[in-house]
Amino acid sequence: MIIAGGNLYADDGIAAVIKEFKSGKLSLEVDDIGQTAAEDLTGASIDNNGVLVSTTEDGGSPVAIGFRAKKANGKYRYFWLYKVKFGIPATNLQTKGDSISFQTPTIEGTVMRRNLVDAKGNHPWKSEVSEDDATVLPATITGWFTEVYEPEFTVAP
């Protein structure tokens, strides 16, 4: 994760400190990325014979990525990364030797802030919630993967 920051000095001291998210990296290791996912994430094309063709001009559109991670207590923390642009998957191939060695493709994406502002006028890059948080509504967790989560704020008039 890349954080940009700076200090404003005034009257012989720090008057303000600014820290903001710039970008991050997301690496996914999957057993098989699949042609359709590769096409969607990287901008490659499937030709008339069903072959995935990657070109130097490829560049998939940014996508939102939702996932969950198991916590030590057995509950889950849920995430949405709002804008991720993926590159070409890395392929590792190995000939058969004396032992079994698994090789999985890795695809790396750059996490960015999105240009859509929220009700507070900010640019979200991530949302996260733990299912065992007492303040989270059950419907938030059960609907987490039905669509990209959008922040909800009550803005004072």
DSSP file with accessible surface (Angstrom, degrees, kcal/mol):
  #  RESIDUE AA STRUCTURE BP1 BP2  ACC     N-H-->O    O-->H-N    N-H-->O    O-->H-N    TCO  KAPPA ALPHA  PHI   PSI    X-CA   Y-CA   Z-CA
    1    1 A M              0   0  145      0, 0.0     2,-0.6     0, 0.0    23,-0.3   0.000 360.0 360.0 360.0 135.8    0.0    0.0    0.0
    2    2 A I  E     -A   23   0A 100     21,-4.0    20,-2.9     2,-0.0    21,-1.2  -0.928 360.0-172.6-108.7 121.9    1.3    3.4   -0.9
    3    3 A I  E     -A   21   0A  86     -2,-0.6     2,-0.4    18,-0.2    18,-0.2  -0.954   9.0-153.9-113.4 129.8    0.4    6.3    1.4
    4    4 A A  E     +A   20   0A  34     16,-2.8    16,-2.8    -2,-0.5     2,-0.3  -0.809  25.0 163.0 -99.5 145.7    1.3    9.9    0.5
    5    5 A G  E     +A   19   0A  53     -2,-0.4     2,-0.3    14,-0.2    14,-0.2  -0.985  16.9 179.2-156.5 166.3    1.8   12.4    3.3
    6    6 A G  E     -A   18   0A  36     12,-2.0    12,-2.8    -2,-0.3     2,-0.4  -0.979  21.0-128.9-165.8 158.3    3.1   15.7    4.3
    7    7 A N  E     -A   17   0A  74     -2,-0.3     2,-0.6    10,-0.2    10,-0.2  -0.950  12.6-147.1-116.1 137.4    3.5   18.1    7.2
    8    8 A L  E     -A   16   0A 109      8,-2.9     7,-3.6    -2,-0.4     8,-1.4  -0.918  17.9-155.4-101.9 120.4    2.5   21.7    7.2
    9    9 A Y  E     +A   14   0A 150     -2,-0.6     2,-0.3     5,-0.3     5,-0.2  -0.837  24.5 152.7-100.1 135.1    4.8   23.8    9.4
   10   10 A A  E >   +A   13   0A  44      3,-2.9     3,-0.9    -2,-0.4    -2,-0.0  -0.972  60.9  12.7-155.5 147.1    3.7   27.1   10.9
   11   11 A D  T 3  S-     0   0  164     -2,-0.3    -1,-0.1     1,-0.2     3,-0.1   0.913 131.0 -54.8  50.8  46.8    4.6   29.0   14.1
   12   12 A D  T 3  S+     0   0  179      1,-0.2     2,-0.3    -3,-0.0    -1,-0.2   0.771 124.0  59.8  64.0  28.0    7.7   26.8   14.7
   13   13 A G  E <  S-A   10   0A  30     -3,-0.9    -3,-2.9    -5,-0.0     2,-0.5  -0.986  96.7 -66.0-165.4 176.9    5.8   23.5   14.7
   14   14 A I  E     +A    9   0A  91     -2,-0.3    -5,-0.3    -5,-0.2     3,-0.1  -0.639  39.7 177.1 -77.7 121.4    3.6   21.1   12.8
   15   15 A A  E     +     0   0A  66     -7,-3.6     2,-0.3    -2,-0.5    -6,-0.2   0.725  67.6   8.2 -95.1 -28.4    0.2   22.8   12.1
   16   16 A A  E     -A    8   0A  39     -8,-1.4    -8,-2.9     2,-0.0     2,-0.4  -0.990  56.8-155.9-154.9 146.2   -1.3   19.9   10.0
   17   17 A V  E     -A    7   0A  81     -2,-0.3     2,-0.5   -10,-0.2   -10,-0.2  -0.996  12.4-165.3-124.9 127.6   -0.4   16.4    9.0
   18   18 A I  E     +A    6   0A  98    -12,-2.8   -12,-2.0    -2,-0.4     2,-0.4  -0.963  12.0 170.3-116.1 128.2   -1.9   14.9    5.9
   19   19 A K  E     +A    5   0A 148     -2,-0.5     2,-0.3   -14,-0.2   -14,-0.2  -0.994  10.7 167.4-133.5 126.9   -1.9   11.1    5.1
   20   20 A E  E     -A    4   0A  96    -16,-2.8   -16,-2.8    -2,-0.4     2,-0.2  -0.997  37.3-105.8-143.9 149.6   -3.8    9.7    2.2
   21   21 A F  E     +A    3   0A  28     -2,-0.3   -18,-0.2   -18,-0.2    92,-0.1  -0.497  33.7 170.4 -70.2 135.9   -4.1    6.4    0.3
   22   22 A K  E     -     0   0A 102    -20,-2.9    91,-0.5     1,-0.4     2,-0.3   0.741  57.4 -40.4-110.7 -53.5   -2.5    6.4   -3.2
   23   23 A S  E     -A    2   0A  28    -21,-1.2   -21,-4.0    89,-0.1    -1,-0.4  -0.983  47.9-163.2-166.7 170.9   -2.5    2.8   -4.3
   24   24 A G  E     -B  111   0B   9     87,-1.7    87,-2.7    -2,-0.3     2,-0.4  -0.912  21.6-111.5-152.4 177.6   -1.9   -0.8   -3.3
   25   25 A K  E     -B  110   0B 130     -2,-0.3     2,-0.4    85,-0.2    85,-0.2  -0.946  18.0-167.8-121.3 142.5   -1.3   -4.2   -4.8
   26   26 A L  E     -B  109   0B  26     83,-2.6    83,-3.2    -2,-0.4     2,-0.5  -0.994   6.0-168.5-128.5 120.9   -3.6   -7.3   -4.8
   27   27 A S  E     -B  108   0B  64     -2,-0.4     2,-0.5    81,-0.2    81,-0.2  -0.959   2.4-166.6-112.4 127.7   -2.2  -10.7   -5.8
   28   28 A L  E     -B  107   0B  54     79,-2.8    79,-2.4    -2,-0.5     2,-0.6  -0.960   5.9-165.3-114.9 127.1   -4.5  -13.6   -6.4
   29   29 A E  E     +B  106   0B 142     -2,-0.5     2,-0.3    77,-0.2    77,-0.2  -0.963  20.5 173.0-108.8 119.9   -3.3  -17.1   -6.7
   30   30 A V        -     0   0   47     75,-1.8     3,-0.3    -2,-0.6    -2,-0.0  -0.901  42.3-127.4-127.1 155.3   -5.9  -19.4   -8.2
   31   31 A D  S    S-     0   0  144     -2,-0.3     2,-0.3     1,-0.3    -1,-0.1   0.862 101.5  -3.1 -71.4 -31.8   -6.0  -23.0   -9.4
   32   32 A D        -     0   0  118     72,-0.1    -1,-0.3     1,-0.1    72,-0.0  -0.817  58.5-160.1-159.4 116.2   -7.4  -21.9  -12.8
   33   33 A I        -     0   0   34     -2,-0.3     4,-0.4    -3,-0.3     5,-0.1   0.815  39.7-141.1 -70.8 -27.9   -8.2  -18.3  -13.7
   34   34 A G     >  -     0   0   26      3,-0.2     4,-2.3     2,-0.1     5,-0.2   0.293  18.4 -94.1  79.5 149.6  -10.5  -19.5  -16.6
   35   35 A Q  H  > S+     0   0   85      2,-0.2     4,-2.6     1,-0.2     5,-0.2   0.909 120.8  49.8 -66.9 -43.7  -10.8  -17.9  -20.0
   36   36 A T  H  > S+     0   0   91      2,-0.2     4,-2.6     1,-0.2    -1,-0.2   0.930 113.4  45.6 -64.7 -44.1  -13.9  -15.7  -19.2
   37   37 A A  H  > S+     0   0   37     -4,-0.4     4,-2.9     2,-0.2     5,-0.3   0.921 113.4  50.4 -64.2 -41.8  -12.3  -14.3  -16.0
   38   38 A A  H  X S+     0   0    3     -4,-2.3     4,-2.3     2,-0.2     6,-0.7   0.906 111.1  49.5 -61.6 -40.6   -9.0  -13.7  -17.8
   39   39 A E  H  X S+     0   0   64     -4,-2.6     4,-1.7     1,-0.2    -2,-0.2   0.946 115.1  43.6 -62.6 -46.0  -10.9  -11.9  -20.6
   40   40 A D  H  < S+     0   0  101     -4,-2.6    21,-0.4     1,-0.2    -2,-0.2   0.892 120.4  39.8 -67.3 -40.6  -12.8   -9.7  -18.1
   41   41 A L  H  < S+     0   0   27     -4,-2.9    45,-0.6    -5,-0.2    19,-0.3   0.808 128.2  26.0 -83.0 -31.2   -9.8   -8.9  -16.0
   42   42 A T  H  < S-     0   0    3     -4,-2.3    18,-0.6    -5,-0.3    -3,-0.2   0.579  97.7-117.0-111.3 -14.0   -7.0   -8.4  -18.5
   43   43 A G     <  +     0   0   26     -4,-1.7    -4,-0.2    -5,-0.4    -3,-0.1   0.529  63.0 146.7  86.5   5.3   -8.8   -7.3  -21.7
   44   44 A A        -     0   0    2     -6,-0.7     2,-0.4    14,-0.1    -1,-0.2  -0.215  41.2-128.1 -66.1 167.7   -7.7  -10.4  -23.6
   45   45 A S  E     -G   53   0C  67      8,-2.4     8,-3.7    -3,-0.1     2,-0.6  -0.929   1.8-135.9-124.0 146.5  -10.1  -11.9  -26.2
   46   46 A I  E     -G   52   0C  52     -2,-0.4     6,-0.2     6,-0.2     8,-0.0  -0.890  31.2-145.0 -97.9 121.7  -11.5  -15.3  -26.9
   47   47 A D    >   -     0   0   62      4,-2.7     3,-2.1    -2,-0.6    -1,-0.0  -0.111  33.1 -85.8 -81.0-177.9  -11.3  -16.0  -30.6
   48   48 A N  T 3  S+     0   0  172      1,-0.3    -1,-0.1     2,-0.1    -2,-0.0   0.691 128.1  54.6 -62.1 -20.3  -13.8  -18.0  -32.8
   49   49 A N  T 3  S-     0   0  140      2,-0.1    -1,-0.3     0, 0.0     3,-0.1   0.295 121.1-104.7 -96.0   7.1  -12.0  -21.3  -31.9
   50   50 A G  S <  S+     0   0   35     -3,-2.1     2,-0.4     1,-0.3    -2,-0.1   0.689  74.4 141.9  79.5  19.9  -12.4  -20.7  -28.1
   51   51 A V        -     0   0   75    -16,-0.0    -4,-2.7     2,-0.0     2,-0.5  -0.800  52.6-128.1 -98.9 131.7   -8.7  -19.7  -27.7
   52   52 A L  E     -G   46   0C  53     -2,-0.4     2,-0.5    -6,-0.2    -6,-0.2  -0.682  27.9-165.7 -78.3 121.4   -7.8  -16.9  -25.3
   53   53 A V  E     -G   45   0C  58     -8,-3.7    -8,-2.4    -2,-0.5     2,-0.4  -0.951   4.6-163.7-116.3 120.8   -5.6  -14.5  -27.2
   54   54 A S        -     0   0   68     -2,-0.5     2,-0.3   -10,-0.2   -10,-0.1  -0.864  10.3-172.6-102.8 137.6   -3.5  -11.9  -25.3
   55   55 A T    >   -     0   0   60     -2,-0.4     3,-1.4     1,-0.1    -2,-0.0  -0.833  38.7-112.2-125.0 165.1   -2.1   -8.9  -27.1
   56   56 A T  T 3  S+     0   0  133     -2,-0.3    -1,-0.1     1,-0.3    -2,-0.0   0.732 117.2  58.7 -67.5 -19.2    0.2   -6.0  -26.3
   57   57 A E  T 3  S+     0   0  156    -14,-0.0    -1,-0.3     2,-0.0    -3,-0.0   0.503  81.0 118.1 -87.7  -4.5   -2.7   -3.7  -26.6
   58   58 A D    <   +     0   0   36     -3,-1.4   -15,-0.2   -13,-0.0     2,-0.1  -0.254  25.7 154.5 -62.1 151.5   -4.8   -5.5  -23.9
   59   59 A G        -     0   0   48     28,-0.1   -16,-0.2   -15,-0.0   -17,-0.1  -0.490  30.7-143.2-177.1  95.8   -5.8   -3.6  -20.8
   60   60 A G        -     0   0    5    -18,-0.6   -19,-0.1    26,-0.4   -20,-0.1  -0.183  26.5-101.6 -63.5 160.9   -8.8   -4.7  -19.0
   61   61 A S        -     0   0   89    -21,-0.4    25,-0.3     1,-0.1    -1,-0.1  -0.522  46.0 -92.1 -78.4 150.4  -11.2   -2.2  -17.3
   62   62 A P        -     0   0   57      0, 0.0     2,-0.3     0, 0.0    23,-0.2  -0.318  47.9-166.3 -60.6 147.1  -10.9   -1.7  -13.5
   63   63 A V  E     -C   84   0B  43     21,-2.4    21,-2.4   -22,-0.1     2,-0.4  -0.903  22.6-114.0-131.2 159.7  -13.2   -3.9  -11.5
   64   64 A A  E     -     0   0B  34     -2,-0.3     2,-0.5    19,-0.2    18,-0.2  -0.788  29.5-153.9 -91.2 139.5  -14.5   -4.1   -7.9
   65   65 A I  E     -C   81   0B  30     16,-2.5    16,-2.8    -2,-0.4     2,-0.4  -0.971   9.6-171.2-120.1 122.2  -13.3   -7.1   -5.9
   66   66 A G  E     +C   80   0B  27     -2,-0.5     2,-0.3    14,-0.2    14,-0.2  -0.914  19.6 145.0-111.6 139.0  -15.3   -8.5   -3.0
   67   67 A F  E     -C   79   0B  70     12,-1.9    12,-3.0    -2,-0.4     2,-0.3  -0.963  33.3-132.9-158.1 171.9  -13.9  -11.2   -0.7
   68   68 A R  E     -C   78   0B 121     -2,-0.3     2,-0.4    10,-0.2    10,-0.2  -0.963   9.7-155.2-133.5 154.9  -13.9  -12.4    2.9
   69   69 A A  E     -C   77   0B  44      8,-2.5     8,-2.7    -2,-0.3     2,-0.3  -0.997  23.3-119.2-131.7 133.7  -11.1  -13.6    5.2
   70   70 A K  E     -C   76   0B 140     -2,-0.4     6,-0.2     6,-0.2     2,-0.2  -0.534  27.4-145.0 -74.3 134.8  -11.5  -15.9    8.2
   71   71 A K    >   -     0   0   51      4,-3.6     3,-2.0    -2,-0.3    -1,-0.1  -0.469  29.8-100.1 -92.4 169.0  -10.5  -14.4   11.5
   72   72 A A  T 3  S+     0   0  119      1,-0.3    -1,-0.1    -2,-0.2     4,-0.1   0.801 121.7  58.0 -60.5 -28.2   -8.9  -16.3   14.4
   73   73 A N  T 3  S-     0   0   94      2,-0.1    -1,-0.3     1,-0.1     3,-0.1   0.374 120.4-105.9 -86.3   6.2  -12.3  -16.7   16.2
   74   74 A G  S <  S+     0   0   35     -3,-2.0    -2,-0.1     1,-0.3     2,-0.1   0.304  87.0 112.6  89.6 -11.2  -13.8  -18.5   13.1
   75   75 A K        -     0   0  101     -5,-0.1    -4,-3.6     1,-0.0    -1,-0.3  -0.381  63.8-115.4 -85.4 172.7  -15.9  -15.5   12.0
   76   76 A Y  E     -C   70   0B  50     -6,-0.2    55,-2.7    -2,-0.1     2,-0.5  -0.839   8.1-147.9-116.3 149.9  -15.2  -13.6    8.8
   77   77 A R  E     -CD  69 130B  89     -8,-2.7    -8,-2.5    -2,-0.3     2,-0.3  -0.957  24.7-148.6-108.7 130.0  -14.1  -10.1    7.8
   78   78 A Y  E     -CD  68 129B  15     51,-3.6    51,-2.0    -2,-0.5     2,-0.3  -0.809  15.4-172.1-104.7 144.3  -15.7   -8.9    4.5
   79   79 A F  E     -CD  67 128B  31    -12,-3.0   -12,-1.9    -2,-0.3     2,-0.4  -0.958  18.9-167.6-135.1 150.2  -14.0   -6.5    2.1
   80   80 A W  E     -CD  66 127B  22     47,-2.3    47,-2.1    -2,-0.3     2,-0.6  -0.989   7.7-163.4-129.3 126.0  -14.7   -4.6   -1.1
   81   81 A L  E     -CD  65 126B  13    -16,-2.8   -16,-2.5    -2,-0.4    45,-0.2  -0.969  14.3-155.2-101.8 118.3  -11.8   -3.0   -3.0
   82   82 A Y  E    S+     0   0B  12     43,-1.6     2,-0.4    -2,-0.6    -1,-0.1   0.770  70.9  23.9 -74.5 -30.2  -13.6   -0.6   -5.3
   83   83 A K  E     +     0   0B  47     29,-0.5    29,-3.0    42,-0.4     2,-0.4  -0.855  64.7 162.8-145.3 106.5  -11.2   -0.1   -8.2
   84   84 A V  E     -CE  63 111B   0    -21,-2.4   -21,-2.4    -2,-0.4     2,-0.5  -0.989  18.0-162.1-127.1 127.6   -8.6   -2.8   -9.2
   85   85 A K  E     - E   0 110B  80     25,-2.2    25,-2.7    -2,-0.4     2,-0.2  -0.956  17.3-151.6-111.4 120.2   -6.8   -2.9  -12.5
   86   86 A F  E     - E   0 109B  10    -45,-0.6   -26,-0.4    -2,-0.5    23,-0.2  -0.605   4.3-152.3 -94.5 152.7   -5.2   -6.3  -13.3
   87   87 A G        -     0   0   37     21,-2.3    -1,-0.1    -2,-0.2   -28,-0.1  -0.254  47.8 -54.8-101.0-166.0   -2.2   -7.1  -15.4
   88   88 A I        -     0   0  104     -2,-0.1    20,-0.3     1,-0.1    -1,-0.2  -0.548  63.1-108.6 -75.5 132.9   -1.4  -10.3  -17.3
   89   89 A P        -     0   0   26      0, 0.0     2,-0.4     0, 0.0    18,-0.3  -0.350  28.9-123.2 -62.7 140.0   -1.4  -13.4  -15.2
   90   90 A A  B     -F  106   0B  51     16,-3.6    16,-1.6    -3,-0.0     2,-0.5  -0.713  24.8-155.0 -82.9 132.6    2.0  -14.9  -14.5
   91   91 A T        -     0   0  100     -2,-0.4     2,-0.5    14,-0.2    13,-0.0  -0.951   8.1-168.0-113.7 126.3    2.2  -18.5  -15.6
   92   92 A N        -     0   0   84     -2,-0.5     2,-0.4     2,-0.0    11,-0.0  -0.969   9.1-176.8-114.1 121.1    4.7  -20.9  -14.0
   93   93 A L        -     0   0  157     -2,-0.5     2,-0.4    11,-0.0    11,-0.0  -0.925   3.1-179.5-119.2 143.4    5.2  -24.2  -15.7
   94   94 A Q        -     0   0  117     -2,-0.4     7,-0.1     7,-0.1     3,-0.1  -0.999  26.3-120.3-142.2 138.4    7.4  -27.1  -14.5
   95   95 A T        -     0   0  127     -2,-0.4     2,-0.2     1,-0.1     0, 0.0  -0.360  45.2 -88.2 -73.8 157.8    8.1  -30.5  -16.1
   96   96 A K        +     0   0  207      1,-0.1    -1,-0.1     2,-0.1     2,-0.1  -0.474  57.9 166.7 -68.7 130.3    7.2  -33.6  -14.1
   97   97 A G        -     0   0   47      2,-0.7    -1,-0.1    -2,-0.2     4,-0.0  -0.249  55.1 -60.5-120.4-147.9   10.0  -34.7  -11.8
   98   98 A D  S    S+     0   0  179     -2,-0.1     2,-0.3     2,-0.0    -2,-0.1   0.673 117.3  33.5 -78.5 -19.8   10.5  -37.1   -9.0
   99   99 A S  S    S-     0   0   92      2,-0.0    -2,-0.7     0, 0.0     2,-0.4  -0.906  91.1 -95.4-133.1 166.0    7.9  -35.3   -6.8
  100  100 A I        -     0   0  144     -2,-0.3     2,-0.4    -4,-0.1    -4,-0.0  -0.648  37.1-177.8 -83.4 131.5    4.6  -33.4   -7.3
  101  101 A S        -     0   0   57     -2,-0.4     2,-0.3    -7,-0.1    -7,-0.1  -0.964  17.1-143.3-132.4 113.4    5.0  -29.7   -7.4
  102  102 A F        -     0   0  180     -2,-0.4     2,-0.4     2,-0.0    -2,-0.0  -0.583  13.9-168.4 -79.2 138.5    1.8  -27.6   -7.8
  103  103 A Q        -     0   0   75     -2,-0.3    -9,-0.1   -72,-0.1    -2,-0.0  -0.996   5.2-175.3-126.1 125.7    2.0  -24.4   -9.9
  104  104 A T        -     0   0   46     -2,-0.4   -73,-0.2   -11,-0.0     2,-0.1  -0.946  28.6-110.7-121.5 144.6   -0.8  -21.9   -9.8
  105  105 A P        -     0   0   26      0, 0.0   -75,-1.8     0, 0.0     2,-0.4  -0.432  28.9-152.6 -69.9 146.5   -1.3  -18.8  -11.9
  106  106 A T  E     -BF  29  90B  32    -16,-1.6   -16,-3.6   -77,-0.2     2,-0.4  -0.983   8.3-168.2-120.7 132.8   -0.9  -15.5  -10.1
  107  107 A I  E     -B   28   0B   2    -79,-2.4   -79,-2.8    -2,-0.4     2,-0.4  -0.984   8.5-156.5-121.7 131.7   -2.6  -12.3  -11.3
  108  108 A E  E     -B   27   0B  97     -2,-0.4   -21,-2.3   -20,-0.3     2,-0.3  -0.910   9.2-172.2-112.9 136.3   -1.7   -9.0   -9.8
  109  109 A G  E     -BE  26  86B   1    -83,-3.2   -83,-2.6    -2,-0.4     2,-0.5  -0.911  22.6-127.3-124.3 153.1   -3.8   -5.9   -9.7
  110  110 A T  E     -BE  25  85B  44    -25,-2.7   -25,-2.2    -2,-0.3     2,-0.5  -0.883  23.3-143.0 -98.1 124.7   -3.3   -2.3   -8.7
  111  111 A V  E     +BE  24  84B   6    -87,-2.7   -87,-1.7    -2,-0.5     2,-0.3  -0.781  28.4 172.4 -89.5 128.5   -5.8   -1.0   -6.1
  112  112 A M        -     0   0   48    -29,-3.0   -29,-0.5    -2,-0.5     2,-0.2  -0.877  37.3 -98.5-130.1 163.6   -6.8    2.6   -6.7
  113  113 A R        -     0   0  110    -91,-0.5     2,-0.2    -2,-0.3    12,-0.2  -0.511  43.5-121.9 -73.8 151.0   -9.3    5.0   -5.3
  114  114 A R        -     0   0   29     10,-1.7   -31,-0.1     2,-0.2    -1,-0.1  -0.622   8.6-127.9 -93.7 160.5  -12.4    5.4   -7.4
  115  115 A N  S    S+     0   0  112     -2,-0.2     2,-0.5     2,-0.1    -1,-0.1   0.626  80.5 100.8 -82.4 -12.3  -13.5    8.7   -8.9
  116  116 A L        -     0   0   99      8,-0.1     2,-0.2     1,-0.0    -2,-0.2  -0.618  68.5-141.8 -75.6 122.4  -17.0    8.3   -7.5
  117  117 A V        -     0   0   73     -2,-0.5     6,-0.2     6,-0.2     2,-0.1  -0.575   9.4-133.2 -85.5 150.3  -17.4   10.5   -4.4
  118  118 A D    >   -     0   0   29      4,-2.6     3,-2.2    -2,-0.2    -1,-0.1  -0.244  41.1 -82.4 -88.9-176.0  -19.4    9.3   -1.4
  119  119 A A  T 3  S+     0   0   57      1,-0.3    -1,-0.1    32,-0.2    -2,-0.0   0.711 131.2  55.1 -63.5 -19.1  -22.0   11.4    0.5
  120  120 A K  T 3  S-     0   0  129      2,-0.1    -1,-0.3    35,-0.0     3,-0.1   0.419 119.8-108.9 -90.9  -2.0  -19.2   12.9    2.5
  121  121 A G  S <  S+     0   0   46     -3,-2.2     2,-0.2     1,-0.3    -2,-0.1   0.646  78.5 126.8  83.9  15.2  -17.4   14.1   -0.6
  122  122 A N        -     0   0   94     -6,-0.0    -4,-2.6     0, 0.0    -1,-0.3  -0.599  62.5-122.0-103.0 167.0  -14.6   11.5   -0.2
  123  123 A H        -     0   0   60     -6,-0.2    -6,-0.2    -2,-0.2    -8,-0.1  -0.848  29.2-150.9-110.2  95.4  -13.2    8.9   -2.7
  124  124 A P        +     0   0   17      0, 0.0   -10,-1.7     0, 0.0    -8,-0.1  -0.312  23.4 173.5 -66.5 147.6  -13.5    5.4   -1.1
  125  125 A W        +     0   0   63      1,-0.4   -43,-1.6   -12,-0.2   -42,-0.4   0.509  68.7  18.7-121.5 -19.3  -11.0    2.7   -2.1
  126  126 A K  E     -D   81   0B  73    -45,-0.2    -1,-0.4   -44,-0.1     2,-0.4  -0.996  52.3-166.5-153.1 146.0  -12.1    0.0    0.4
  127  127 A S  E     +D   80   0B  20    -47,-2.1   -47,-2.3    -2,-0.3     2,-0.3  -0.988  18.5 173.8-127.4 142.6  -15.0   -1.0    2.6
  128  128 A E  E     +D   79   0B  84     -2,-0.4     2,-0.3   -49,-0.2   -49,-0.2  -0.997   8.0 172.3-149.2 150.1  -14.7   -3.7    5.3
  129  129 A V  E     -D   78   0B  24    -51,-2.0   -51,-3.6    -2,-0.3     2,-0.4  -0.984  25.7-131.5-153.5 146.8  -16.8   -5.1    8.1
  130  130 A S  E >   -D   77   0B  13     -2,-0.3     3,-1.8   -53,-0.3   -53,-0.2  -0.885  16.5-138.0-101.2 135.3  -16.6   -8.0   10.5
  131  131 A E  T 3  S+     0   0   59    -55,-2.7   -54,-0.1    -2,-0.4    -1,-0.1   0.742 103.8  55.1 -65.9 -19.8  -19.6  -10.3   10.8
  132  132 A D  T 3  S+     0   0   68    -56,-0.3     2,-0.4     3,-0.0    -1,-0.3   0.323  76.6 119.4 -96.4  11.3  -19.2  -10.4   14.6
  133  133 A D    X   -     0   0   73     -3,-1.8     3,-1.4     1,-0.1    -4,-0.0  -0.634  63.1-141.5 -74.3 126.3  -19.3   -6.6   15.0
  134  134 A A  T 3  S+     0   0  103     -2,-0.4    -1,-0.1     1,-0.3    -3,-0.0   0.733  96.8  55.5 -64.5 -21.0  -22.3   -5.7   17.2
  135  135 A T  T 3  S+     0   0  119      2,-0.1     2,-0.3    -3,-0.0    -1,-0.3   0.578  84.6  98.0 -90.6  -9.4  -23.1   -2.6   15.1
  136  136 A V  S <  S-     0   0   28     -3,-1.4    -7,-0.0    -6,-0.2     3,-0.0  -0.621  74.4-125.2 -84.4 136.6  -23.4   -4.3   11.7
  137  137 A L    >>  -     0   0  117     -2,-0.3     3,-1.2     1,-0.1     4,-1.1  -0.586  15.7-127.6 -76.0 139.9  -26.9   -5.3   10.5
  138  138 A P  H 3> S+     0   0  101      0, 0.0     4,-2.5     0, 0.0     3,-0.2   0.862 109.4  60.6 -55.6 -35.5  -27.3   -9.0    9.6
  139  139 A A  H 3> S+     0   0   70      1,-0.2     4,-1.8     2,-0.2     5,-0.1   0.810  97.0  60.1 -64.3 -28.4  -28.7   -7.9    6.1
  140  140 A T  H <4 S+     0   0   38     -3,-1.2    -1,-0.2     2,-0.2     4,-0.2   0.935 110.4  40.5 -63.7 -43.2  -25.3   -6.2    5.4
  141  141 A I  H >< S+     0   0   25     -4,-1.1     3,-1.4    -3,-0.2     4,-0.3   0.941 115.2  49.4 -72.0 -46.6  -23.5   -9.5    5.8
  142  142 A T  H 3< S+     0   0  119     -4,-2.5     3,-0.2     1,-0.3    -1,-0.2   0.817 118.4  40.6 -66.8 -26.5  -26.1  -11.7    4.0
  143  143 A G  T >X S+     0   0   25     -4,-1.8     3,-1.5    -5,-0.2     4,-0.7   0.342  82.6 109.5-100.0   8.3  -26.2   -9.3    1.0
  144  144 A W  T <4 S+     0   0    7     -3,-1.4     3,-0.3     1,-0.3     5,-0.2   0.857  85.3  35.4 -56.4 -40.5  -22.4   -8.5    0.9
  145  145 A F  T 34 S+     0   0  105     -4,-0.3    -1,-0.3    -3,-0.2     3,-0.1   0.381  95.6  83.8 -99.5   8.1  -21.8  -10.4   -2.4
  146  146 A T  T <4 S-     0   0  111     -3,-1.5     2,-0.3     1,-0.3    -1,-0.2   0.800 110.7 -12.5 -78.7 -28.4  -25.1   -9.6   -4.2
  147  147 A E  S  < S-     0   0  146     -4,-0.7    -1,-0.3    -3,-0.3     2,-0.1  -0.968  91.4 -70.8-160.9 164.5  -23.7   -6.2   -5.4
  148  148 A V        -     0   0   47     -2,-0.3     2,-0.2    -3,-0.1    -3,-0.1  -0.415  58.9-113.0 -62.8 129.3  -20.8   -3.9   -4.7
  149  149 A Y        -     0   0   69     -5,-0.2    -1,-0.1    -2,-0.1    -5,-0.0  -0.453  29.7-158.9 -67.8 131.8  -21.3   -2.3   -1.3
  150  150 A E        -     0   0   84     -2,-0.2    -1,-0.0    -3,-0.0   -32,-0.0  -0.957  22.8-113.9-112.0 129.3  -22.0    1.4   -1.4
  151  151 A P        -     0   0   30      0, 0.0     2,-0.5     0, 0.0   -32,-0.2  -0.300  25.9-152.4 -60.9 143.2  -21.3    3.5    1.7
  152  152 A E        +     0   0  162    -34,-0.1     2,-0.4   -33,-0.0   -34,-0.0  -0.984  19.6 170.5-121.3 121.2  -24.4    5.0    3.4
  153  153 A F        -     0   0   82     -2,-0.5     2,-0.7     2,-0.0   -34,-0.0  -0.979  32.4-131.2-128.4 142.7  -24.0    8.2    5.4
  154  154 A T        -     0   0  147     -2,-0.4     2,-0.5   -34,-0.0    -2,-0.0  -0.842  27.5-155.9 -89.8 119.6  -26.5   10.5    6.9
  155  155 A V        -     0   0   86     -2,-0.7   -35,-0.0     1,-0.0    -2,-0.0  -0.877  15.1-123.8-102.1 125.9  -25.6   14.0    5.9
  156  156 A A              0   0   84     -2,-0.5    -1,-0.0     1,-0.1     0, 0.0  -0.417 360.0 360.0 -66.0 140.1  -26.7   16.9    8.0
  157  157 A P              0   0  179      0, 0.0    -1,-0.1     0, 0.0     0, 0.0  -0.167 360.0 360.0 -68.2 360.0  -28.8   19.5    6.1
